[in-house]
Amino acid sequence: MKKKRITIRQANPGMVAGEDIYNSSDQLVISEGTILTDKIITRLKFYSVSDFYIFFEDKKKAETENLSHSQIIRESIEFKHFNASFVESLKNFKGELNEINSEDKTLDVPGLLDLTTRILSKSRNGIHVIDMLHCMRENDDVTYVHSINVALIAHVFGRWLKLPEKDIDILTLSGLLHDIGKLKLPSEIIYKHDRLTTSEYSLVKAHTIQGYQVLKNKDIDERVKYAALMHHERCDGSGYPNGLKGSQINPFAKIIAIADVYDAMTSVRAYRPALCPFEAIRILEADGLQKFDPQYIMTFLQEIVQTFVGKRVRLSNKAIGEIRMINKSYLSKPIVQTDDRFIDLSKEQDLVIEAIL
């Protein structure tokens, strides 16, 4: 709480004394923290106390503290600029992506990359980009939005991996185009609320091959084409379309696969709500080392989890706290500070982060 000095004439019942108040003989009249009443104010006047400090609450700060982190971000000027740039780029991207499906359409690589550059110019750093994206999870992500999200995450991921700028551009382009094959799928399958039938799932899996077919004759880096074809392959051979393993999978496809899965899990889908990022991190911790390249998945998880340090969260017991420290050996179970204690979630088997506020 802040303090401010008032005159005795400004004193009102309910105010809180911000200091010990003495009379002219250095005798204590009231102590710091005393709640003023009519009787106490009269007493202060009797002892000729002319002015003193009171505690007061900074209402603007209090209102801010009561807002969730996401609400604060959404109300910021930075987010409004970021969101406006995202929406504008999305509009242009839809047109570009639909035209790419035409066999005789030349791919405008600089133009596509400019779509993400415009969005990235509205952010401060990688952490800020991830922060902004997590505040844009309210609506069902269609293929276009998901593709831009994956491109932005891949761009940040490339920096975490310390890739050269040219490779980061290729990785960003790979994210933009990785799901282009989905444009050939019926919308009723993309937006289906129920579990897909076997034949429908087979149709969905074919989007990787269809995407490669769209891109194979385009004048672009081969890694972009392989990302479209292989981003659902898994290092243990459990992926599709060809059940490739480990070194058979293009490195850029491995990176896009992680960005793709993380965005898909933490975004709303027609058939389920978005997962809490820490639930997504828990799943990737459990399966990731088998399904994804260990070098890439560990870098991604170690970096992505750092973006949540200092964020307010709700635990599964409904307690509200703030993430203070990451457990390097158990990334989905950080140390959280509540009002009265520090909780090491790695030692609390049944307690998890339920939501980021």
C-alpha positions in Angstrom: 0.0 0.0 0.0 1.1 3.6 -0.7 1.0 6.4 1.8 -0.1 10.0 1.4 -0.2 13.0 3.8 -3.6 14.5 4.6 -4.8 17.3 6.8 -7.0 16.6 9.8 -9.9 18.2 7.9 -9.5 15.6 5.1 -9.7 12.7 7.6 -12.7 10.4 7.3 -13.9 7.3 9.1 -12.5 4.2 7.5 -9.1 5.6 6.6 -6.0 3.8 8.0 -3.2 5.6 9.8 0.0 5.3 7.9 2.3 6.1 10.8 2.4 6.3 14.6 0.9 9.7 15.6 2.2 11.6 18.6 1.0 14.7 20.4 3.3 17.7 21.2 4.5 15.9 24.3 5.7 12.9 22.3 2.9 10.7 23.7 1.5 8.1 21.3 -2.1 9.1 20.3 -2.7 6.3 17.8 -0.5 3.7 16.2 0.2 2.9 12.6 -2.6 0.8 11.1 -5.3 2.2 13.2 -8.6 2.5 11.4 -10.0 6.0 11.8 -13.5 6.5 13.4 -15.4 9.6 14.3 -14.2 9.2 17.9 -10.5 8.8 16.9 -10.7 11.8 14.5 -12.1 13.9 17.4 -9.2 12.7 19.6 -6.7 13.7 17.0 -8.2 17.2 16.8 -8.1 17.4 20.6 -4.4 16.8 20.6 -4.0 19.4 17.8 -2.7 16.9 15.2 -2.8 19.0 12.0 -1.7 16.5 9.4 -0.5 12.9 9.2 0.1 10.0 6.8 -2.6 7.5 5.8 -2.4 4.3 3.8 -4.3 4.4 0.5 -4.8 1.8 -2.2 -3.7 2.6 -5.8 -7.0 1.7 -7.4 -5.6 1.5 -10.9 -2.9 -0.9 -9.7 -5.4 -2.9 -7.7 -7.7 -3.2 -10.8 -4.7 -4.3 -12.8 -3.7 -6.9 -10.3 -7.2 -8.4 -10.3 -7.0 -8.8 -14.1 -5.7 -12.0 -15.5 -2.4 -11.8 -17.4 -4.2 -12.6 -20.6 -6.7 -9.7 -19.9 -3.8 -7.3 -19.3 -2.1 -8.4 -22.5 -5.4 -8.1 -24.5 -6.0 -4.6 -23.2 -2.5 -3.4 -24.0 -1.6 -1.2 -27.0 1.0 -3.7 -28.0 -1.5 -6.5 -28.3 -3.9 -4.4 -30.3 -1.2 -3.6 -32.8 0.0 -7.2 -32.9 -3.6 -8.5 -33.4 -4.4 -5.9 -36.1 -1.2 -6.9 -37.9 -2.1 -10.6 -37.5 -5.7 -10.1 -38.9 -4.4 -8.1 -41.9 -1.7 -10.7 -42.6 -4.3 -13.5 -42.3 -6.6 -11.8 -44.9 -3.7 -11.5 -47.3 -2.5 -15.1 -46.5 -5.8 -16.6 -47.4 -5.6 -15.1 -50.9 -2.0 -16.2 -51.4 -2.6 -19.8 -50.1 -5.6 -20.3 -52.4 -3.7 -19.1 -55.4 -0.7 -21.4 -54.6 -3.0 -24.3 -55.4 -3.0 -23.3 -59.0 -0.3 -25.2 -60.8 0.8 -22.2 -62.9 1.0 -19.8 -60.0 4.5 -18.6 -59.2 5.3 -18.7 -55.4 5.9 -15.2 -54.0 8.3 -16.2 -51.3 9.3 -12.6 -50.2 5.6 -11.7 -50.1 4.7 -14.7 -47.9 7.6 -14.0 -45.5 6.6 -10.3 -45.4 3.3 -11.5 -43.9 5.1 -12.9 -40.8 7.6 -10.1 -40.8 4.8 -7.6 -40.3 3.5 -9.5 -37.4 6.9 -10.1 -35.8 7.7 -6.3 -36.1 4.9 -5.7 -33.5 6.6 -7.9 -30.9 9.7 -7.4 -28.7 11.2 -10.9 -28.7 10.4 -14.6 -28.9 8.8 -14.7 -25.4 6.6 -11.8 -26.4 5.5 -13.5 -29.6 4.5 -16.7 -27.7 2.8 -14.6 -25.1 0.7 -12.8 -27.7 -0.3 -16.1 -29.4 -1.5 -17.5 -26.2 -3.8 -14.6 -25.8 -5.3 -15.3 -29.2 -6.7 -18.8 -28.4 -10.4 -17.9 -28.0 -11.6 -18.9 -31.5 -11.5 -22.1 -33.4 -8.3 -22.1 -35.4 -8.9 -22.8 -39.1 -6.1 -24.0 -41.3 -5.0 -20.4 -42.2 -4.7 -19.2 -38.6 -2.9 -22.4 -37.5 -0.5 -22.1 -40.4 0.5 -18.5 -39.4 0.8 -19.6 -35.7 3.1 -22.5 -36.7 5.2 -20.1 -38.9 5.6 -17.7 -36.0 6.4 -20.4 -33.5 8.8 -22.0 -36.0 10.5 -18.6 -36.4 11.0 -18.2 -32.7 12.1 -21.9 -32.4 14.7 -21.3 -35.1 16.2 -18.6 -33.0 16.2 -20.8 -30.0 18.2 -23.3 -32.1 20.5 -20.5 -33.2 19.9 -21.2 -36.9 21.3 -18.9 -39.6 18.8 -16.1 -40.7 18.4 -17.8 -44.1 17.4 -21.1 -42.5 15.0 -19.3 -40.2 13.3 -17.8 -43.2 13.0 -21.2 -44.8 11.7 -22.6 -41.5 9.1 -19.8 -41.3 8.0 -20.4 -44.9 7.7 -24.2 -44.0 5.4 -23.3 -41.2 3.2 -21.2 -43.5 2.9 -23.9 -46.1 3.0 -27.1 -44.1 -0.7 -27.7 -44.1 -1.5 -26.4 -47.6 -2.8 -29.9 -48.5 -5.7 -29.4 -46.0 -7.3 -26.9 -48.4 -8.3 -29.9 -50.5 -10.2 -31.5 -47.6 -14.0 -31.0 -47.2 -14.9 -28.4 -44.6 -17.3 -30.8 -42.9 -14.3 -33.0 -42.0 -12.1 -30.1 -40.8 -14.9 -28.8 -38.5 -16.4 -32.2 -37.5 -17.2 -32.3 -33.7 -17.4 -36.1 -33.5 -14.6 -38.6 -33.8 -13.6 -39.2 -37.4 -14.4 -42.4 -39.1 -11.6 -44.6 -40.4 -12.2 -43.5 -43.9 -12.4 -39.8 -42.9 -9.1 -40.1 -40.9 -7.4 -41.7 -44.0 -8.6 -38.7 -46.0 -7.1 -36.3 -43.4 -3.8 -38.1 -43.4 -3.6 -37.7 -47.2 -3.2 -34.0 -46.8 0.6 -34.4 -46.4 0.9 -36.1 -49.8 -1.5 -33.6 -51.3 0.5 -30.7 -49.9 3.7 -32.1 -51.3 2.0 -32.5 -54.7 1.0 -28.8 -54.7 4.6 -27.7 -53.8 6.8 -30.2 -55.6 7.1 -28.2 -58.8 7.3 -24.8 -57.2 10.6 -22.9 -57.1 11.2 -23.1 -53.4 13.7 -24.8 -51.1 13.3 -28.6 -50.9 13.0 -28.4 -47.1 9.7 -26.6 -47.4 8.3 -29.4 -49.6 9.6 -32.0 -47.2 8.0 -30.2 -44.2 4.6 -30.4 -46.0 5.2 -34.1 -46.7 6.8 -35.2 -43.4 5.5 -33.0 -40.5 3.3 -35.9 -39.3 6.2 -38.5 -39.4 7.5 -39.5 -36.0 11.0 -40.6 -35.0 9.7 -44.0 -33.6 8.0 -44.8 -36.9 4.5 -44.2 -35.6 3.7 -41.3 -38.0 2.4 -40.9 -41.5 2.2 -41.0 -44.5 5.2 -43.3 -44.8 6.1 -44.4 -41.3 9.6 -43.0 -41.5 12.0 -43.1 -38.6 14.7 -40.9 -37.1 17.2 -39.8 -39.8 14.8 -40.6 -42.6 12.8 -37.5 -41.6 14.0 -34.1 -42.9 15.3 -32.0 -40.0 13.1 -29.1 -40.9 10.1 -31.4 -40.9 11.1 -32.5 -37.4 11.1 -28.9 -36.2 7.8 -28.0 -37.9 6.2 -31.2 -36.4 6.9 -29.9 -32.9 5.6 -26.4 -33.6 2.5 -28.0 -35.3 1.7 -30.3 -32.4 2.2 -27.6 -29.7 0.0 -25.1 -31.5 -2.7 -27.7 -32.2 -2.8 -28.9 -28.6 -3.0 -25.4 -27.1 -5.6 -24.1 -29.6 -9.4 -24.6 -29.6 -10.6 -27.3 -31.9 -14.2 -28.1 -33.1 -14.1 -31.3 -31.0 -12.3 -30.1 -27.9 -11.2 -27.0 -25.9 -7.6 -25.8 -25.9 -5.3 -27.6 -23.5 -3.4 -25.7 -20.9 0.1 -25.2 -22.1 1.5 -27.1 -19.1 -0.7 -30.1 -20.0 0.7 -29.9 -23.5 4.2 -29.7 -22.0 3.5 -32.7 -19.8 2.3 -34.8 -22.8 5.4 -33.8 -24.8 7.7 -34.6 -21.8 6.1 -38.1 -21.6 6.1 -39.0 -25.3 8.4 -36.5 -26.9 11.8 -38.2 -26.6 10.4 -41.2 -28.5 8.3 -39.4 -31.1 10.5 -36.3 -31.8 14.1 -35.6 -32.3 15.5 -35.3 -28.7 17.7 -32.4 -29.7 14.8 -30.4 -30.9 12.1 -31.3 -28.5 14.3 -30.7 -25.4 15.3 -27.3 -26.7 11.7 -26.4 -27.5 10.3 -27.5 -24.1 13.1 -25.8 -22.1 12.6 -22.6 -23.9 8.8 -22.6 -24.1 8.4 -23.2 -20.4 10.5 -20.1 -19.6 7.9 -17.9 -21.3 5.6 -18.7 -18.4 7.8 -17.6 -15.5 6.1 -14.9 -13.6 2.7 -15.7 -15.0 -0.4 -16.1 -12.7 -1.9 -19.6 -12.8 -4.7 -21.6 -11.3 -3.9 -25.0 -9.8 -6.1 -28.0 -9.9 -7.1 -27.4 -6.2 -8.3 -23.9 -7.4 -5.5 -22.1 -5.6 -4.1 -19.0 -7.5 -0.4 -18.5 -7.6 2.5 -17.3 -9.7 5.2 -19.4 -11.4 8.5 -18.6 -9.7 10.9 -21.2 -10.9 11.1 -24.0 -13.4 12.1 -27.6 -12.4 14.6 -28.5 -15.1 14.0 -32.2 -14.5 10.2 -31.9 -14.6 9.3 -29.0 -16.8 5.6 -29.3 -16.5 5.8 -29.1 -12.7 7.3 -25.7 -11.8 7.5 -24.0 -8.4 4.5 -21.9 -7.8 4.1 -19.2 -5.1 0.6 -18.8 -3.6 -0.4 -16.2 -1.0 1.1 -18.2 1.9 3.7 -20.6 0.6 5.9 -21.9 -2.2 4.6 -25.2 -3.8 7.0 -27.4 -5.7 4.6 -29.2 -8.0 7.2 -31.9 -8.8 6.6 -33.1 -5.2 2.8 -32.9 -5.5 1.7 -35.9 -7.5 -2.0 -34.9 -7.7 -1.5 -31.2 -8.1 -1.1 -29.6 -11.5 -1.4 -26.3 -13.3 -5.0 -26.1 -14.5 -4.9 -22.8 -16.4 -2.7 -19.8 -17.1 -4.6 -16.7 -16.1 
